[in-house]
């Protein structure tokens, strides 16, 4: 996995195993949604409605910061960071590079940090032109 150079061999193996597990889970979710979408007449409307409700619940949890934007899971609240820019949630172990602890003070997710950096660069250029 990315960023595994700083890990001990045992940690690297565990990180690789976890990454593989996450990829398998993601593929399985995609397969199950694809199966649902292409299922024959045998599937009931109740199953389809339930799947739609579950997808909406996951999206709502992600939007509210209750679930990790990267892995889409609501577990491990003690490792969840909320971005001060967009208020989305991120597990510290899902970030790349992975964080080992919750940082103190304000924190911005990678997307918000990139936007902030671009805005700062633009402001510097504008000030230099004055």
C-alpha positions in Angstrom: 0.0 0.0 0.0 1.0 3.6 -0.5 3.0 5.1 2.4 3.9 1.7 3.7 7.7 2.5 3.5 7.5 4.0 7.0 5.9 1.0 8.5 7.6 -2.0 10.2 7.3 -5.3 8.3 4.5 -6.5 10.5 2.6 -3.3 10.1 3.2 -3.3 6.4 1.7 -6.8 6.0 -1.3 -5.8 8.2 -1.8 -2.6 6.1 -1.6 -4.6 2.9 -4.1 -7.2 4.2 -6.5 -4.4 5.3 -6.2 -2.7 1.9 -7.0 -6.0 0.2 -10.0 -6.5 2.4 -11.3 -3.0 1.6 -10.9 -3.6 -2.1 -12.7 -6.9 -1.9 -15.6 -5.3 0.1 -15.8 -2.4 -2.4 -15.9 -4.9 -5.4 -18.6 -6.9 -3.7 -20.7 -3.8 -3.1 -20.4 -2.9 -6.7 -21.3 -6.4 -7.8 -24.3 -6.5 -5.5 -25.5 -3.1 -6.8 -24.9 -4.2 -10.4 -26.7 -7.5 -9.8 -29.6 -5.6 -8.3 -29.8 -3.2 -11.3 -29.7 -6.0 -13.9 -31.7 -8.6 -12.0 -34.4 -10.4 -13.9 -38.1 -10.3 -13.1 -37.5 -12.6 -10.1 -36.4 -9.8 -7.8 -39.1 -8.1 -5.9 -39.7 -4.4 -5.7 -39.2 -4.7 -2.0 -35.6 -5.8 -2.4 -34.9 -3.0 -4.9 -36.6 -0.4 -2.6 -34.5 -1.7 0.3 -31.3 -1.4 -1.6 -32.2 2.1 -2.7 -32.9 3.0 1.0 -29.6 1.5 2.1 -27.6 3.5 -0.6 -29.4 6.7 0.5 -28.6 6.0 4.1 -24.9 5.5 3.3 -24.8 8.7 1.3 -26.6 10.6 4.1 -24.1 9.3 6.6 -21.2 10.3 4.4 -22.7 13.8 3.8 -23.3 14.4 7.5 -19.7 13.3 8.4 -21.0 10.3 10.3 -19.4 7.9 7.8 -15.9 8.0 6.3 -15.9 9.6 2.8 -13.2 7.1 1.7 -14.4 3.7 3.0 -18.1 4.7 3.5 -18.1 3.0 6.9 -19.5 4.4 10.2 -17.4 2.3 12.5 -14.3 3.4 14.5 -15.7 6.8 15.5 -12.7 7.3 17.7 -10.5 7.5 14.6 -12.8 9.8 12.6 -11.7 13.3 11.6 -14.1 16.0 10.5 -12.8 18.4 7.9 -13.2 22.0 9.1 -13.8 23.0 5.4 -16.4 20.6 4.1 -17.5 18.9 7.4 -17.0 15.4 5.8 -15.7 12.5 7.9 -12.4 10.6 7.3 -10.9 7.7 9.3 -7.2 8.5 10.0 -6.3 5.1 8.7 -8.1 5.7 5.3 -6.1 8.8 4.5 -3.0 8.7 2.3 -0.6 9.1 3.9 -2.2 7.5 6.9 -2.2 9.4 10.1 -1.3 7.7 13.3 -3.1 10.1 15.6 -5.9 12.6 15.5 -4.2 16.0 14.9 -4.9 18.8 17.4 -6.4 22.0 16.1 -8.0 22.7 12.8 -7.7 20.1 10.0 -8.6 20.2 6.4 -9.2 17.1 4.2 -6.9 16.7 1.1 -9.5 18.3 -1.3 -10.1 21.3 0.9 -6.4 21.7 1.6 -5.7 21.8 -2.1 -8.4 24.4 -2.7 -7.0 26.5 0.2 -3.5 26.2 -1.3 -4.7 27.3 -4.7 -6.5 30.3 -3.2 -3.4 31.3 -1.2 -1.3 31.1 -4.4 -3.8 33.2 -6.3 -3.8 35.8 -3.5 0.0 35.9 -3.6 0.0 36.5 -7.4 -2.6 39.2 -7.1 -0.7 41.0 -4.3 2.6 40.7 -6.4 0.8 42.4 -9.3 -0.3 45.4 -7.2 
